[in-house]
Amino acid sequence: MARVKKIIADKPSDWQIVYCCLAIILVAFFVMLCSYATLEQGKLIAISRSFQGALEILPSGILIQKGDQISVLIETNGPGGLWTELGRCFSIGEPSQKLKDASDAALEAQKISLDMLKPGAEPKDLWDANNAFLERNGYFSENRLYAHGQGYDFVERPLIRYDEPMKIQAGMNITVHPSATNNSVWACFTDNYIITESGAGPCIHETPKKIIVV
């Protein structure tokens, strides 16, 4: 009887089981992150070809200086729980002509998608039109998710991709952020729009759509 009581007493408590499960989940998540990106000689090897060599990890101690570009992306949900995101390009001093051209292209690509975001529209048509414009103007085609729905989840359907069967509907909150990227420049603007019966409504953000010079 004493042996049975000892075995029962050594049984893990509920909080210990929960703790172990959380630890396993965290380890699995870390392994997943490592499988998507690895560090090699100071460069970030990204899975997405949209950034083909455009990203580099800065050496420690480097200072931001005149001529640098900084891209800021704010992603958050408000008191009601609904998600939006806002992205802009910043330039320390006068931006380069390459950045100006890429920013103009990114805004034009965004407008192309916005003009097509109407109830009944097929995501594949938007995907194809966006990539055709980028390729025609000397930029990489998008392989990432460049536009999608948002709500109580950060990413919701419809996904603006070639394989998304869900059509655009009125009342959807859609974020649109195509990038103009090549081997020497990257520019992107991120904004949210509510779809109305006649198409995309006004941008819900008030931050000017331009390179912000500081």
LOSE-125285 format. One record per residue: residue number from 0; residue in three letters; x, y, z of N, C-alpha, C, CB in turn. Coordinates in steps of 0.02 Angstrom, whole numbers, plus 50000, padded with zeros to 5 digits. Glycine has a CB too. Example, Ala and Ser with C-alpha at 12.3 -4.5 7.8 and 13.67 -1.06 7.14 Angstrom:
[0,ALA,[50660,49716,50390],[50615,49775,50390],[50660,49835,50390],[50565,49776,50452]]
[1,SER,[50642,49888,50354],[50684,49947,50357],[50645,50002,50394],[50704,49970,50286]]
This chain:
[0,MET,[50042,49940,50000],[50000,50000,50000],[50044,50063,50000],[49953,50000,50061]]
[1,ALA,[50099,50061,50038],[50144,50119,50041],[50174,50132,49972],[50199,50107,50092]]
[2,ARG,[50190,50078,49936],[50219,50086,49868],[50169,50119,49821],[50240,50017,49840]]
[3,VAL,[50106,50100,49825],[50054,50130,49782],[50046,50204,49798],[49987,50094,49792]]
[4,LYS,[50046,50222,49862],[50039,50292,49882],[50097,50334,49856],[50034,50298,49958]]
[5,LYS,[50158,50306,49856],[50216,50344,49833],[50211,50358,49758],[50281,50306,49848]]
[6,ILE,[50189,50309,49719],[50182,50318,49647],[50131,50373,49633],[50161,50252,49614]]
[7,ILE,[50075,50372,49669],[50024,50423,49659],[50050,50492,49677],[49961,50408,49701]]
[8,ALA,[50090,50496,49730],[50117,50560,49752],[50166,50588,49702],[50150,50553,49820]]
[9,ASP,[50202,50545,49665],[50252,50568,49617],[50222,50587,49550],[50303,50514,49607]]
[10,LYS,[50157,50579,49540],[50125,50596,49478],[50130,50671,49464],[50051,50575,49479]]
[11,PRO,[50150,50692,49403],[50157,50764,49388],[50092,50801,49397],[50182,50774,49316]]
[12,SER,[50096,50862,49423],[50037,50903,49432],[50015,50932,49365],[50050,50959,49483]]
[13,ASP,[49955,50960,49363],[49929,50989,49301],[49973,51045,49275],[49858,51015,49312]]
[14,TRP,[49998,51088,49319],[50039,51144,49295],[50105,51119,49266],[50052,51193,49353]]
[15,GLN,[50131,51064,49293],[50193,51037,49266],[50182,51009,49195],[50221,50981,49311]]
[16,ILE,[50125,50978,49185],[50109,50952,49118],[50101,51009,49068],[50044,50909,49120]]
[17,VAL,[50065,51061,49089],[50056,51120,49045],[50123,51152,49029],[50009,51172,49078]]
[18,TYR,[50166,51159,49079],[50232,51189,49069],[50273,51149,49018],[50270,51193,49136]]
[19,CYS,[50272,51083,49025],[50309,51041,48978],[50283,51047,48907],[50307,50968,49000]]
[20,CYS,[50216,51050,48901],[50186,51058,48834],[50207,51124,48802],[50110,51054,48839]]
[21,LEU,[50206,51178,48842],[50226,51243,48816],[50299,51243,48795],[50215,51298,48868]]
[22,ALA,[50341,51209,48834],[50412,51205,48818],[50423,51168,48751],[50451,51169,48874]]
[23,ILE,[50385,51115,48741],[50390,51077,48678],[50368,51120,48619],[50347,51013,48681]]
[24,ILE,[50313,51159,48629],[50289,51203,48575],[50341,51256,48558],[50223,51237,48596]]
[25,LEU,[50373,51286,48608],[50424,51336,48596],[50484,51307,48559],[50447,51367,48662]]
[26,VAL,[50504,51248,48577],[50560,51215,48542],[50542,51202,48469],[50579,51149,48577]]
[27,ALA,[50480,51177,48458],[50458,51164,48389],[50456,51228,48348],[50389,51130,48390]]
[28,PHE,[50433,51283,48380],[50430,51347,48345],[50499,51371,48326],[50394,51400,48388]]
[29,PHE,[50547,51363,48372],[50616,51383,48358],[50645,51343,48300],[50660,51374,48420]]
[30,VAL,[50632,51278,48299],[50656,51235,48245],[50626,51257,48178],[50640,51161,48258]]
[31,MET,[50562,51276,48179],[50529,51299,48118],[50562,51363,48092],[50454,51312,48131]]
[32,LEU,[50577,51410,48137],[50610,51471,48117],[50678,51457,48086],[50617,51519,48176]]
[33,CYS,[50714,51412,48116],[50781,51395,48090],[50776,51363,48022],[50818,51348,48138]]
[34,SER,[50722,51327,48008],[50715,51295,47943],[50698,51344,47888],[50662,51241,47947]]
[35,TYR,[50671,51402,47907],[50652,51452,47857],[50708,51501,47841],[50591,51489,47880]]
[36,ALA,[50753,51510,47885],[50807,51557,47872],[50869,51537,47910],[50786,51629,47890]]
[37,THR,[50927,51541,47879],[50990,51526,47912],[51038,51584,47903],[51020,51461,47885]]
[38,LEU,[51083,51592,47951],[51133,51645,47948],[51198,51617,47920],[51144,51677,48017]]
[39,GLU,[51225,51649,47869],[51286,51626,47839],[51328,51685,47818],[51272,51580,47779]]
[40,GLN,[51385,51695,47851],[51432,51748,47835],[51397,51816,47834],[51465,51735,47768]]
[41,GLY,[51356,51828,47883],[51325,51894,47892],[51268,51909,47846],[51376,51945,47882]]
[42,LYS,[51245,51861,47806],[51190,51874,47760],[51129,51833,47780],[51210,51858,47688]]
[43,LEU,[51072,51862,47771],[51010,51827,47786],[50986,51793,47722],[50956,51875,47815]]
[44,ILE,[50984,51726,47723],[50961,51689,47665],[50886,51680,47673],[50998,51620,47657]]
[45,ALA,[50847,51717,47637],[50774,51716,47645],[50744,51666,47597],[50745,51786,47635]]
[46,ILE,[50690,51636,47617],[50655,51589,47574],[50622,51627,47516],[50602,51549,47614]]
[47,SER,[50591,51683,47531],[50556,51720,47479],[50603,51749,47428],[50515,51775,47510]]
[48,ARG,[50592,51733,47364],[50635,51760,47311],[50620,51834,47298],[50625,51720,47247]]
[49,SER,[50568,51860,47329],[50553,51931,47321],[50610,51975,47345],[50490,51948,47358]]
[50,PHE,[50651,51949,47392],[50704,51989,47420],[50773,51968,47394],[50703,51984,47495]]
[51,GLN,[50776,51937,47335],[50836,51907,47307],[50899,51947,47322],[50828,51900,47233]]
[52,GLY,[50929,51933,47379],[50992,51965,47396],[50986,52037,47418],[51038,51961,47340]]
[53,ALA,[50925,52063,47423],[50917,52133,47440],[50925,52147,47515],[50849,52158,47418]]
[54,LEU,[50922,52094,47555],[50927,52103,47628],[50997,52083,47651],[50874,52061,47664]]
[55,GLU,[51026,52123,47694],[51089,52106,47726],[51085,52124,47800],[51148,52144,47691]]
[56,ILE,[51116,52084,47839],[51119,52100,47911],[51176,52149,47922],[51129,52035,47954]]
[57,LEU,[51162,52204,47955],[51212,52255,47966],[51261,52233,48020],[51179,52322,47985]]
[58,PRO,[51325,52247,48012],[51373,52231,48064],[51356,52268,48128],[51445,52248,48042]]
[59,SER,[51371,52239,48185],[51356,52271,48248],[51395,52336,48255],[51371,52225,48307]]
[60,GLY,[51363,52387,48283],[51397,52450,48294],[51391,52500,48237],[51467,52438,48308]]
[61,ILE,[51361,52479,48181],[51355,52526,48124],[51305,52581,48142],[51333,52488,48059]]
[62,LEU,[51319,52642,48119],[51277,52699,48133],[51235,52717,48071],[51319,52759,48155]]
[63,ILE,[51173,52737,48083],[51132,52763,48028],[51161,52829,48006],[51057,52771,48050]]
[64,GLN,[51168,52837,47941],[51199,52898,47915],[51161,52924,47854],[51272,52885,47898]]
[65,LYS,[51181,52982,47832],[51148,53015,47776],[51150,52970,47714],[51181,53082,47760]]
[66,GLY,[51093,52965,47681],[51088,52924,47622],[51058,52855,47635],[51155,52915,47591]]
[67,ASP,[51052,52836,47699],[51023,52771,47715],[50947,52771,47707],[51041,52752,47787]]
[68,GLN,[50921,52713,47692],[50849,52703,47687],[50826,52659,47745],[50829,52672,47619]]
[69,ILE,[50770,52678,47777],[50741,52638,47830],[50668,52626,47813],[50749,52673,47900]]
[70,SER,[50648,52563,47815],[50578,52546,47803],[50545,52528,47869],[50572,52488,47752]]
[71,VAL,[50490,52561,47884],[50455,52551,47948],[50387,52520,47934],[50447,52618,47986]]
[72,LEU,[50373,52464,47967],[50309,52430,47960],[50279,52421,48030],[50318,52360,47924]]
[73,ILE,[50220,52450,48039],[50185,52445,48103],[50125,52399,48093],[50162,52516,48128]]
[74,GLU,[50123,52345,48131],[50069,52296,48127],[50039,52287,48196],[50095,52227,48098]]
[75,THR,[49975,52303,48203],[49945,52298,48270],[49870,52291,48265],[49963,52361,48313]]
[76,ASN,[49840,52269,48320],[49767,52268,48325],[49746,52319,48378],[49741,52198,48343]]
[77,GLY,[49688,52348,48367],[49664,52401,48411],[49624,52374,48469],[49622,52450,48372]]
[78,PRO,[49593,52419,48508],[49555,52399,48568],[49499,52349,48551],[49525,52459,48602]]
[79,GLY,[49472,52353,48491],[49418,52307,48471],[49444,52241,48445],[49377,52339,48418]]
[80,GLY,[49510,52234,48439],[49539,52171,48417],[49552,52165,48343],[49495,52116,48438]]
[81,LEU,[49532,52214,48303],[49540,52210,48231],[49610,52233,48210],[49487,52252,48195]]
[82,TRP,[49639,52196,48162],[49708,52210,48140],[49710,52257,48080],[49742,52144,48122]]
[83,THR,[49763,52298,48080],[49782,52337,48020],[49858,52341,48020],[49749,52410,48021]]
[84,GLU,[49885,52368,47966],[49958,52378,47962],[49973,52439,47919],[49993,52315,47934]]
[85,LEU,[50029,52470,47934],[50048,52532,47900],[50124,52530,47887],[50029,52595,47941]]
[86,GLY,[50144,52540,47824],[50215,52539,47808],[50235,52598,47764],[50232,52474,47773]]
[87,ARG,[50293,52628,47780],[50319,52683,47742],[50396,52678,47736],[50299,52751,47774]]
[88,CYS,[50423,52710,47684],[50495,52714,47674],[50520,52781,47702],[50513,52706,47599]]
[89,PHE,[50574,52778,47739],[50607,52838,47766],[50676,52844,47734],[50612,52835,47844]]
[90,SER,[50697,52905,47722],[50764,52918,47695],[50800,52968,47740],[50759,52945,47621]]
[91,ILE,[50862,52951,47756],[50903,52997,47795],[50935,53045,47745],[50957,52959,47839]]
[92,GLY,[50906,53104,47739],[50928,53150,47686],[50892,53135,47621],[51003,53146,47676]]
[93,GLU,[50914,53169,47569],[50882,53162,47503],[50886,53090,47478],[50914,53209,47452]]
[94,PRO,[50828,53059,47460],[50830,52990,47435],[50862,52986,47366],[50758,52962,47433]]
[95,SER,[50888,52927,47352],[50919,52916,47287],[50865,52913,47233],[50961,52851,47287]]
[96,GLN,[50886,52923,47171],[50838,52920,47116],[50810,52849,47108],[50871,52942,47050]]
[97,LYS,[50851,52799,47123],[50827,52730,47120],[50771,52718,47170],[50884,52680,47134]]
[98,LEU,[50778,52746,47230],[50725,52738,47280],[50663,52776,47259],[50750,52762,47349]]
[99,LYS,[50672,52836,47231],[50614,52874,47208],[50576,52836,47154],[50636,52943,47181]]
[100,ASP,[50613,52808,47106],[50581,52770,47052],[50546,52708,47078],[50633,52751,46999]]
[101,ALA,[50579,52673,47124],[50549,52612,47152],[50486,52629,47193],[50600,52574,47195]]
[102,SER,[50488,52684,47229],[50430,52705,47268],[50371,52722,47223],[50447,52765,47312]]
[103,ASP,[50386,52757,47169],[50333,52772,47120],[50303,52708,47091],[50360,52817,47063]]
[104,ALA,[50346,52659,47077],[50323,52596,47049],[50281,52557,47101],[50382,52553,47026]]
[105,ALA,[50303,52558,47164],[50265,52523,47216],[50196,52553,47225],[50304,52525,47282]]
[106,LEU,[50192,52620,47223],[50127,52653,47230],[50082,52640,47169],[50138,52728,47238]]
[107,GLU,[50112,52637,47110],[50073,52622,47050],[50048,52550,47052],[50115,52634,46987]]
[108,ALA,[50090,52504,47076],[50068,52435,47083],[50011,52430,47133],[50127,52390,47105]]
[109,GLN,[50016,52467,47188],[49962,52467,47237],[49897,52492,47206],[49981,52510,47297]]
[110,LYS,[49902,52545,47166],[49843,52574,47135],[49810,52525,47086],[49861,52639,47098]]
[111,ILE,[49851,52486,47051],[49824,52437,47004],[49781,52387,47041],[49881,52400,46966]]
[112,SER,[49805,52363,47098],[49766,52316,47138],[49704,52348,47167],[49808,52286,47194]]
[113,LEU,[49711,52410,47190],[49653,52445,47219],[49598,52455,47168],[49675,52513,47248]]
[114,ASP,[49616,52470,47107],[49566,52480,47054],[49528,52415,47039],[49599,52506,46990]]
[115,MET,[49560,52358,47053],[49530,52293,47038],[49493,52263,47098],[49583,52245,47014]]
[116,LEU,[49502,52292,47157],[49472,52266,47218],[49398,52285,47221],[49509,52291,47281]]
[117,LYS,[49357,52246,47187],[49285,52258,47186],[49250,52192,47202],[49262,52286,47117]]
[118,PRO,[49190,52195,47230],[49153,52133,47244],[49149,52088,47183],[49083,52149,47269]]
[119,GLY,[49167,52024,47192],[49166,51976,47138],[49233,51967,47104],[49117,51997,47087]]
[120,ALA,[49282,52009,47119],[49348,52004,47087],[49383,51940,47108],[49391,52066,47103]]
[121,GLU,[49422,51912,47062],[49461,51851,47076],[49531,51870,47098],[49463,51806,47013]]
[122,PRO,[49554,51845,47155],[49622,51859,47178],[49676,51843,47126],[49636,51820,47240]]
[123,LYS,[49666,51790,47088],[49716,51773,47037],[49725,51828,46985],[49696,51708,47001]]
[124,ASP,[49670,51862,46968],[49675,51917,46920],[49717,51974,46948],[49605,51942,46900]]
[125,LEU,[49709,51989,47012],[49749,52042,47043],[49822,52021,47046],[49724,52057,47114]]
[126,TRP,[49835,51958,47064],[49903,51931,47068],[49938,51937,47000],[49902,51857,47090]]
[127,ASP,[49903,51917,46947],[49933,51918,46880],[49946,51990,46857],[49887,51882,46831]]
[128,ALA,[49899,52035,46870],[49907,52105,46849],[49965,52138,46886],[49841,52144,46860]]
[129,ASN,[49971,52124,46950],[50025,52153,46990],[50093,52130,46964],[50017,52134,47064]]
[130,ASN,[50101,52065,46953],[50165,52039,46931],[50182,52061,46860],[50166,51963,46935]]
[131,ALA,[50131,52065,46817],[50143,52089,46749],[50171,52160,46750],[50079,52085,46707]]
[132,PHE,[50142,52203,46793],[50166,52272,46798],[50237,52275,46823],[50120,52313,46843]]
[133,LEU,[50252,52237,46876],[50319,52238,46905],[50372,52214,46854],[50322,52195,46968]]
[134,GLU,[50358,52159,46822],[50406,52132,46773],[50415,52180,46714],[50382,52064,46748]]
[135,ARG,[50362,52212,46693],[50365,52258,46637],[50408,52319,46653],[50295,52281,46618]]
[136,ASN,[50413,52335,46717],[50451,52394,46738],[50519,52378,46769],[50410,52435,46786]]
[137,GLY,[50541,52316,46761],[50609,52299,46782],[50616,52278,46855],[50653,52355,46769]]
[138,TYR,[50561,52256,46886],[50564,52234,46955],[50545,52160,46960],[50517,52277,47000]]
[139,PHE,[50566,52128,47015],[50550,52058,47025],[50475,52049,47034],[50588,52030,47086]]
[140,SER,[50449,51994,47008],[50379,51977,47021],[50372,51956,47094],[50354,51922,46974]]
[141,GLU,[50312,51964,47120],[50299,51946,47190],[50290,51870,47196],[50237,51983,47217]]
[142,ASN,[50324,51841,47246],[50313,51772,47264],[50285,51766,47334],[50377,51731,47257]]
[143,ARG,[50282,51823,47369],[50256,51823,47437],[50182,51843,47435],[50297,51872,47482]]
[144,LEU,[50152,51846,47493],[50082,51868,47499],[50081,51944,47502],[50048,51836,47562]]
[145,TYR,[50068,51976,47445],[50074,52049,47441],[50009,52086,47459],[50095,52069,47372]]
[146,ALA,[49955,52050,47468],[49892,52080,47490],[49848,52025,47518],[49855,52117,47430]]
[147,HIS,[49807,52042,47569],[49766,51991,47601],[49715,52025,47646],[49810,51942,47641]]
[148,GLY,[49668,51986,47669],[49619,52010,47715],[49647,52015,47786],[49558,51966,47714]]
[149,GLN,[49615,52056,47827],[49631,52061,47898],[49567,52068,47938],[49679,52120,47912]]
[150,GLY,[49569,52046,48000],[49511,52051,48043],[49533,52040,48114],[49456,52000,48023]]
[151,TYR,[49504,51990,48147],[49526,51972,48214],[49591,51931,48212],[49472,51933,48252]]
[152,ASP,[49609,51908,48152],[49674,51877,48141],[49716,51922,48097],[49666,51807,48108]]
[153,PHE,[49782,51918,48107],[49829,51961,48070],[49825,51949,47995],[49900,51950,48095]]
[154,VAL,[49818,51887,47975],[49810,51869,47904],[49746,51828,47897],[49872,51830,47877]]
[155,GLU,[49701,51851,47856],[49639,51815,47843],[49627,51810,47768],[49579,51850,47877]]
[156,ARG,[49587,51764,47749],[49566,51759,47679],[49518,51817,47663],[49533,51690,47664]]
[157,PRO,[49518,51838,47599],[49553,51807,47544],[49627,51824,47542],[49520,51827,47478]]
[158,LEU,[49668,51777,47520],[49738,51789,47507],[49745,51808,47434],[49782,51726,47524]]
[159,ILE,[49777,51863,47420],[49784,51884,47350],[49841,51845,47318],[49797,51962,47344]]
[160,ARG,[49822,51786,47295],[49869,51739,47264],[49837,51707,47204],[49891,51685,47315]]
[161,TYR,[49877,51671,47166],[49853,51637,47106],[49809,51577,47121],[49913,51615,47063]]
[162,ASP,[49811,51551,47183],[49775,51491,47200],[49719,51502,47251],[49822,51439,47226]]
[163,GLU,[49698,51565,47260],[49644,51581,47308],[49576,51581,47273],[49657,51651,47342]]
[164,PRO,[49530,51536,47292],[49465,51533,47259],[49414,51583,47287],[49437,51464,47264]]
[165,MET,[49427,51610,47347],[49378,51656,47378],[49379,51723,47341],[49393,51666,47452]]
[166,LYS,[49321,51746,47320],[49316,51809,47284],[49311,51868,47334],[49254,51809,47238]]
[167,ILE,[49327,51927,47308],[49322,51988,47348],[49249,52003,47362],[49356,52048,47312]]
[168,GLN,[49234,52025,47424],[49166,52041,47444],[49165,52109,47480],[49137,51986,47489]]
[169,ALA,[49108,52142,47476],[49099,52205,47511],[49105,52195,47586],[49031,52237,47494]]
[170,GLY,[49135,52243,47621],[49143,52239,47693],[49210,52210,47715],[49089,52198,47721]]
[171,MET,[49248,52182,47668],[49314,52154,47685],[49364,52209,47700],[49340,52109,47628]]
[172,ASN,[49408,52195,47748],[49465,52239,47763],[49526,52209,47729],[49476,52247,47841]]
[173,ILE,[49551,52243,47678],[49607,52216,47638],[49668,52261,47646],[49587,52211,47563]]
[174,THR,[49725,52231,47662],[49788,52267,47663],[49826,52252,47598],[49831,52248,47725]]
[175,VAL,[49854,52305,47568],[49887,52298,47503],[49958,52326,47510],[49848,52336,47447]]
[176,HIS,[50008,52284,47496],[50078,52306,47505],[50125,52274,47453],[50102,52289,47575]]
[177,PRO,[50115,52287,47389],[50163,52263,47340],[50229,52299,47346],[50135,52271,47268]]
[178,SER,[50283,52265,47330],[50349,52296,47334],[50380,52300,47264],[50395,52257,47382]]
[179,ALA,[50418,52353,47253],[50458,52361,47192],[50530,52344,47211],[50451,52434,47161]]
[180,THR,[50553,52286,47190],[50618,52260,47213],[50659,52235,47154],[50607,52203,47264]]
[181,ASN,[50724,52253,47155],[50772,52222,47109],[50838,52215,47147],[50781,52265,47043]]
[182,ASN,[50892,52205,47111],[50956,52191,47144],[50985,52252,47180],[51005,52167,47093]]
[183,SER,[50957,52311,47169],[50987,52371,47199],[50940,52414,47240],[51016,52412,47145]]
[184,VAL,[50876,52396,47244],[50829,52439,47279],[50769,52399,47302],[50807,52498,47235]]
[185,TRP,[50737,52424,47355],[50675,52394,47381],[50630,52450,47407],[50689,52341,47437]]
[186,ALA,[50567,52450,47385],[50520,52501,47409],[50451,52469,47416],[50517,52562,47360]]
[187,CYS,[50416,52489,47468],[50350,52460,47480],[50309,52508,47523],[50356,52391,47516]]
[188,PHE,[50245,52512,47508],[50198,52551,47548],[50141,52504,47569],[50170,52613,47508]]
[189,THR,[50122,52508,47632],[50071,52462,47659],[50012,52501,47686],[50102,52418,47715]]
[190,ASP,[49952,52483,47662],[49892,52520,47682],[49832,52473,47684],[49879,52578,47633]]
[191,ASN,[49781,52493,47722],[49719,52455,47728],[49661,52491,47695],[49702,52442,47801]]
[192,TYR,[49616,52452,47666],[49556,52479,47633],[49496,52435,47648],[49568,52484,47556]]
[193,ILE,[49439,52467,47657],[49376,52430,47666],[49342,52427,47598],[49330,52465,47720]]
[194,ILE,[49323,52366,47578],[49291,52357,47513],[49216,52376,47518],[49299,52283,47489]]
[195,THR,[49195,52419,47473],[49124,52439,47470],[49091,52404,47410],[49117,52517,47464]]
[196,GLU,[49028,52418,47400],[48992,52388,47344],[49021,52411,47277],[48918,52405,47347]]
[197,SER,[49054,52469,47276],[49081,52495,47213],[49157,52487,47208],[49064,52569,47206]]
[198,GLY,[49189,52459,47259],[49261,52450,47256],[49295,52469,47321],[49290,52492,47199]]
[199,ALA,[49361,52478,47318],[49399,52495,47378],[49382,52566,47401],[49475,52489,47365]]
[200,GLY,[49368,52574,47465],[49353,52639,47491],[49417,52678,47503],[49314,52634,47556]]
[201,PRO,[49413,52736,47536],[49473,52776,47550],[49521,52738,47595],[49454,52843,47583]]
[202,CYS,[49584,52755,47589],[49634,52726,47634],[49617,52744,47705],[49707,52750,47615]]
[203,ILE,[49617,52696,47751],[49597,52712,47819],[49654,52746,47858],[49575,52648,47856]]
[204,HIS,[49715,52746,47830],[49771,52780,47862],[49778,52851,47834],[49837,52740,47851]]
[205,GLU,[49803,52897,47875],[49811,52966,47854],[49884,52985,47840],[49783,53012,47907]]
[206,THR,[49931,52939,47851],[50001,52953,47838],[50012,52961,47763],[50047,52897,47866]]
[207,PRO,[50043,53017,47741],[50053,53028,47669],[50090,52970,47635],[50093,53093,47658]]
[208,LYS,[50069,52955,47575],[50100,52901,47536],[50160,52930,47498],[50049,52868,47487]]
[209,LYS,[50215,52935,47531],[50276,52962,47501],[50336,52941,47543],[50273,53039,47496]]
[210,ILE,[50396,52950,47514],[50456,52939,47553],[50461,52994,47605],[50519,52938,47507]]
[211,ILE,[50470,52975,47668],[50474,53024,47722],[50547,53040,47734],[50440,52997,47786]]
[212,VAL,[50567,53101,47721],[50637,53122,47727],[50650,53150,47797],[50655,53175,47673]]
[213,VAL,[50701,53125,47830],[50718,53149,47898],[50790,53170,47900],[50705,53094,47951]]
